[in-house]
């Protein structure tokens, strides 16, 4: 397993797309901190980029990479190796490489300018989102054999988690505006890892007052240790569940 992980990581780290992704995050992060007088404003600007770009690159790159590695995967399957080991090694290599790219591109500037609880929380969320969307990408790949359909499914999943989910939640809130939905919204937020990451970082930045009564409810829950533990637990579940489902599917998949 270790040899496969090393090979995959070495192959991905040399990839031009990953190098450009790292350079883009590095330049944008330093630019945000350099242009803003207040580091908190720079973090808010950087937060929006991380919540959109990191999931997008992670899910699209992982999907294309796995499809392009089909011959390599078939070769490994023909060897005396368990399919579970092959699939988990591929996931570990992809998740490790993209996490390293994020840590290098955005983590270093954040640690230089904002080495506090907020900065560490933002780095943790970026790493978790990288890993989660790699897991979701691999689930999308193993569900369909056709490359075009797989990439299309990956894009739709990114659109849903990054854009459509919030629109659906707002529609739901407007339809039931007469009912107290602030507390149920805590449970609904757990259905989207991007929203969980956004809420956790905003709670750390203490801007919940700008969100009105809903922000106060979120602060009472997500601003506490049980709330943080719950959020990280849900983020880990968002990682484990897609990996488990994709591994189970790959074990019985006819290559």
Buried (B, 14 or more C-beta within 10 A) or exposed (E): EEEBBEEBBEBBBEBEBBEEBBEBBBEBBBBBBEEBEEBEEBBBBBBEBBBBBBBBBBBBBBBBBBBEBEEBBEEBBEEEEEBEEBBBBBBBBBBBBBBBBBBBBBBBBBBEBBEEEBBBBBBBBBBBBBBBBBBBBBBBBBBBEEBEEBBBBBBEBBEBBBEBBBEEBEEBBEEEEEEEBBEEBBEBBBEBBBBBBBBBBBBBBEBBEEBEEBBEBBBBBBBEEEBBEBBBEBBEEBBEBBBEBBBEBBEEBEE
